[in-house]
Amino acid sequence: MALADELRAAVSSLTVFRRAEVQPLAAALAFYPAVGLLLGLVASGVAWAVDQRYPAFAGAAGVVVVAALSGARASRILAARGALGASTAGLAFAVRLWAASSLPAPARTAALLIAPMLGRWAIVVQCYGGVPGAVLGEAALVGGARFREFGWASVTAFAVTLAVADAVGLLVLVTAALTTLALRVYLYRRVGRLTERLLAATAELVETTVMVTFALLASAHEPGAALALRRC
């Protein structure tokens, strides 16, 4: 499969630029973090522009851009499952708004870059091994990711996170990985498989957790944490 086709499938699966004729591909999982990073780049650029005139709204603008460019996909999938799913999606979105709005500009840029990327990386982790949750759609990719997709996705996610956030990035990576693995264990014990809704929930929760981690570190009083965030 040509790299261009894999990238096209990743963009179609994760963004508002969805094309019905482009089906999800297991090979495209290698590009999921890269697509998340691209969403974060656009979001951080918009947040920077808003910050020049309306700094209080800069963080919220970045979060809204990520949701808009992704077609609010995760929120729509969760909301389609009823009141509980809709309330969960709404709460996660509200928490991301709070976290982004509470961050100083340098840390906000790092968070907006990294959170969407790690949320999409979490989908790859969930698709590496496991039982397919459907015949068609993204849930069919569960168990289809090879070491090639898992490896490239992880190298991209880890390298960018550590380059952007330095020492703080290591803590963020550990938090994202533990959240993803805990969800995997819990969902297989509770449901026995991963569906498209649960993959969307994974991405939503990991992205939210990363944003909250940045917000908590930024508000901490430890000199080491503050220094690391200023270097982002």
N, C-alpha and C positions, 0 to 999 in steps of 0.2 A: 504494500500500500504506500503510495507516494506521501511524502511528508506534508505536501500541500493539502491533500485530502484529509489527513489526520488533523491538521490545524483547522481546516474548515469545519470538520465535525465537532471539534472542541468548542469553537466559537459558536456554532449553531446550538450546541447543547447547553451552553452556559450564559448566553447573552440574549438580548432582545432581538438580535438579528437572526432569529431562528428560521430555518428553511425546512419545509415539510419533506422535501425530497432527500435531505441529508439525514441519514440515520446515525444513531450513536455508535461509535466504534471503540472497541477495547484499546486499540493502538493509540487512539486520540487522548487517552487518559494521561499520557506523558506530557501533554500540553496544558492540562487543566490548571496547574499553578501559574503558568505563563499567562494564560488568559485572565486569571484572577489578578495577577500583577498589573496587567494592562488596565483593567478596571480601576485598580488602585491608583495608577499613575494619572488617569483622567480625573478621578475624584480628588486627589491631592492638588492637582492643578486648579480645579474649580475652587477648592477650599482656599487656596492661596489668593486667588483673584477676589473672592468674597471678603477675605480678611483685610484687604486694602481699604475697603469702605465700611463693611459691617462685620467687624471681628467676632461679635457675639454669635453670628450665624454661620461662621466658617465651617465649624465641625459638622453641624447639622447638614449643611450643603453637601459636604463630602459624602456623608452617609446616604443621603437621598440620591446622589448621582450613582453610587454603586448599585442601589436598589433599582433605579431606573434603567441603567445599562444592562443589568441582568434580567430585566423584565419582571422584577419582583418575583422571580420564579419560585424560590423557596417559600415565600410567604403565600403565594397563590396555591401551591401544592398543599401546604399545611391547612390553609383556610378552607380548602375543598373538603376536608375531612370533618367539618362541623365546628361547633362553638369552641371546643377545646383546642383544636388546631389553630383556629383564627385567633384566639386569645393568646396562645403560645407565640405565634408569629408577631402579633402586635406588641407583646411584652418584650420580645427579643429586639424588635426594631426600636422601641422606646429606650431600652437599655443602651443600645449602640448610639442613639442620639445623645443621651446623657454623657456617655463616656467620651465621645468625640468632642462634645461641647466643653468638657471640663479640662481638656488637654491644652497645654501651651503649644504654640505653633510648631516647633521642631518635632516634639513628640507626636503631635497630631499627624504630621506628614508621614512619620514612620508607621504609625498605627493604620492610617488609611492605605498605605502601600502594602503592609504585611497581612492585615486581617483578611481581606478578600482572597489573597493568595493561599493562605493557610486553610481557609474554609474550603477551597477547591481541592487543595492537597488532601484534606481529610476524606473527600469522596474517593480518591485514588486508593487510600489506605483501606477503606471499607470494601473496595472492589478487588483487592488483592487476597485471593482465597475466599472461602465462604460459599454459600448456597445461593444461586440465582433466585431473585424474588419474582421474576416474570419472564415471559418468553420474548416480549418486545419492550422497547423503551430502555431507559437508563438502568433500571433494576436488572435487566438481562446482562449487564456488564459485570455484575457481582460474580467473582470467581474467574472473570475473564482477563484480568490484568496480569500480565507476565512480569518477571523481574525487570525486564527492560522498561516498562511503563512506570512501575513502582520506583525503580532506581532513578530514572531521569526526573520524575516528578519530585522526588525527595531531594536530589542534588540541587535542583532549581530552588525549591522552597527553603532549604537550609542555607544555601550560599547567599541568597538575597537577604534573608532574615538576619544572618550574622553580619553581613556587610553593612546593612542599613542601621541596625540597632546595637551592634557590638555586644557587650556583655549582657545587656538587657535582652538581646535577641535569643540568647541561650535559654534564659528563663521562659521567654515567650514560647520557644519551640517545645520545651518540656511540658509546659501547660497545655499547648495544643495537642501534643502527642498523647498525653495522659487522658485528656478529655475524649479524644477519638477512640482510644483503646477501651476506656471505661464504657463508652456508648456501645461499642462493638460487643463487648462481653455481655452487657445488660440486655441488649436487643436480641441477641441470639438465645439467651436464656429465657427471655420473656416471649419473644415472637417466633424465634427459630429461623428467621431469614431477614434479609434486608430488602425493603420495597423502595420504590421511587420516593415515597413520602418520607421514609426513614433516612434515605440518603440526603434528601433536602434538609431534614431536621439536623443531621450531622453537620452539614456545611453552615447552617444558620447558627447552631450552638457554638461551634468552634470559632466562627467569625466574631460572635458576640463575646465569647470568653477572652479572645485576644484583645479586643478593644477594652474590655474591663481591666485586663491585666495591665495594659499601658496606663489606664486612668489611675489605678491604684498605685502603681509605681511612681507616677508623676506627683501624686499627692503625698507620697511617703516623705518622711523628714530625714531619712538616712542620707548623709552626704554622698555616699557611693552611688546610690540609686539616682539621686538628682543629677550627679555629674554625668552618669552614663546616658541619661535621657537627654541632657543638653548636647551630648555629642551626636545624637541621632541626626 
